[in-house]
């Protein structure tokens, strides 16, 4: 193996130009330096690589064989440099994000829109999953960062930044009008057909824990995959739904749904940006995070 790979760089340009002078001009070095490098390469390989002709120099059969491989390798190096430069300049790249329906819709989506307008050539991949799965994906290096909702537990390598406060509410349609404007105990929920998210979500886990702390054990009538469907079920008075307020806000304002009132407040939660010190951010991911953080500081 040749110890100095610069020899192959000079060899490549001499072979490409068919001229020592042309290679010297391309490399911005002297022609004697090019000639000396080729001699040293030939000595180490113990093979004649070029012969002089009337129109300059040409490759020998052995030189042509070597050039065929050096050309492919060196041009891959050049292509790699080009791609790296394009990545640094945000001309190419990819951002991999983990988010739930809730965090995507009520926090992340406007930032993705602004990022796409600014960097239209960057590919953005969103893995839609509940908080526990998003944390697993981050730990496994499958995403660059995630947006999740509290509560959640993570390892020491995970950094969290609170980005928005959220509030869970119980909502109902006209079929439950008897509960409107009443101050209720949480134990009253045991008498109602409840509509909740599936158990593999932080939202459901948080509500189950909260109600258990108040000695209320619930058995939902419906367990659904999305909060949007919970709202649709509640609109049809199929039960009392538990959702983040934003999902039901439109229907609460129009009067199609109303919010159940309780004598004690349901604790508020937060959306958090999470990233891992074990996963260095790509240039594209770093720029998206900066866009979000700059906006939050304003």
HELIX and SHEET records of a PDB file:
HELIX    1   1 UNK A    6  UNK A   17  1                                  12    
HELIX    2   2 UNK A   20  UNK A   27  1                                   8    
HELIX    3   3 UNK A   31  UNK A   45  1                                  15    
HELIX    4   4 UNK A   61  UNK A   88  1                                  28    
HELIX    5   5 UNK A  101  UNK A  103  1                                   3    
HELIX    6   6 UNK A  104  UNK A  108  3                                   5    
HELIX    7   7 UNK A  109  UNK A  118  1                                  10    
HELIX    8   8 UNK A  131  UNK A  139  1                                   9    
HELIX    9   9 UNK A  174  UNK A  179  5                                   6    
HELIX   10  10 UNK A  186  UNK A  191  5                                   6    
HELIX   11  11 UNK A  202  UNK A  213  1                                  12    
HELIX   12  12 UNK A  227  UNK A  235  1                                   9    
HELIX   13  13 UNK A  245  UNK A  254  1                                  10    
HELIX   14  14 UNK A  283  UNK A  297  1                                  15    
SHEET    1   A 2 UNK A  50  UNK A  53  0                                        
SHEET    2   A 2 UNK A  56  UNK A  59 -1                                        
SHEET    1   B 5 UNK A 123  UNK A 128  0                                        
SHEET    2   B 5 UNK A  94  UNK A  99  1                                        
SHEET    3   B 5 UNK A 145  UNK A 149  1                                        
SHEET    4   B 5 UNK A 269  UNK A 276 -1                                        
SHEET    5   B 5 UNK A 158  UNK A 166 -1                                        
SHEET    1   C 5 UNK A 222  UNK A 224  0                                        
SHEET    2   C 5 UNK A 194  UNK A 197  1                                        
SHEET    3   C 5 UNK A 240  UNK A 244  1                                        
SHEET    4   C 5 UNK A 168  UNK A 172 -1                                        
SHEET    5   C 5 UNK A 258  UNK A 259 -1                                        
SHEET    1   D 2 UNK A 183  UNK A 184  0                                        
SHEET    2   D 2 UNK A 261  UNK A 262  1                                        
END                                                                             
